[in-house]
Amino acid sequence: MTKWLDKLLARFQAPLLTRWRIVLALGIAVVADFLQVMLVPLEFVFIQQIIDVGAMILTSLVIGFHWLLLPTFAVEFIPGVDMLPTWTGCVGAVIALRKRAQRPPPPEVLPATPPPIPKPVIELPPAEK
């Protein structure tokens, strides 16, 4: 059972963002938004909902699943709001968040150690007997 769970969790891990993945994901989002605007007269055939399902699946395959995709998917079912470029905005936000998360941490800069403070030498006169 552990192997099955590991395989399932591996599907939700974000792949490393490459230039190709970013361009492809943005292309999918732009095409989905463009098609939804152009196919407004075919609202009764559920074409726009099919486009939304396809955009969500393809985007998740290209850049990995992110929780921001779910509200975008839900908002697309609200009449009127689906005319906005929500897929393009969402994919842009996910890419920005993923790029920030994949950025290597800055190198640690150790503070320079200050030179040792010279201790004052006090010479005492020899003690008299």
N, C-alpha and C positions, 0 to 999 in steps of 0.2 A: 504494500500500500504506500510505502514511503516513496518508491520510485514513481508511482502514478502522481502523487502530490508534487514531487519535485518537477516532473514534466509539466504539470499544470502551472506551477508558479514560474517556470522558465518562460512560458508563453507570454506572461505579463511583464517580464523584464524589458526595459527599454533597450533597443539596440543602439550601438554607437552611431551618432548622427554624422553622416557624411554629406558632402555637397550634393551627391546624387540623390540621397534620401530626402534631403530638404527640398530640392527642386521638384522631385516627383510628388511629394506630399502637398506642396503648394500648388502644383499643377492640378492635382486631383481636386483640391478645394476650390480653385478658381473655376474649373470646368463644372463642378457640381453647382456652384452658385450661379454661373452663367446659364446652365441648362434650366435651373429652377425659374429664373426670370423669363427665359424665352418660352418655356412650356406652360405659362400661366393659363392659357385657354384649356389645357388638358387636365385641369384640376380634378375633375370627376373620375378620372381613370386611375388615380393614385400613382401617377407617374412621379410626382415630386417626392412621395414617401419612398418609392423604390430608389430614387436617386439618393435620398438621405441614408438609406440602409447601405447602399453601395459605397457611398462616401465614407461612412463610419467604418465599414469593414476594410476598405482599401487603405484608408489612413492608418488604421490600427495595424495593418500588416506592414506598412512602410516605416512608420516611426514608432510603433508600439502603442499599446493602449495607455491612455491617460484619462484620469477622472474628469477632466474638462470636456472630453468628447461627449459625455452623457448629457449634460445640460444643453449642449448645442444640439444634440440629436432630438431632445425633447422640445426645445424651442422651435424647431423647424416644423412642428405639427400645429403651431398656432397660426391661424390665417393672418396674413399681412406681415407678420414678423419674418416669415420665410422669404420675403423679398429682399431682406438685408443680406449682406455677404457674411453670414455667420460662420460658415465653414472656413472661409479664408482667415477671418479674425481668430477663430479658435486654433487653427493649425499654426498660425503665427505665434500665438501665445504659448502653445505647447512646445514649439521649437525653441522659443526664447527661454522657457523654463528648463528644458532639457540641456540646452547649451550651457546655461549657468550651472546646472548640476554636474555636467561632465567636464567643466573647466578644472584643470589641475589646481590644487591649492598653491598659494604663493610659497616660495621657498622661505624657510625660517631663517631670519637674520638674527644671528646671535649678537648681543650687544658686545661691543669691544670692551675688553677688560681694561680698566684704568691702570695706569702704571702704579706700582706699589708706592705708598706714601713713605718717604724716608722717616725713620724714627730719629728724633733728636738724640744725640749722644751727649750725655752730661758727664763731664769728667769731674770726679770728686777728688779733692786733695787727699793725700794719704792721711790716714788717721794717726794722731799723735798718741804715743804711749806714755 
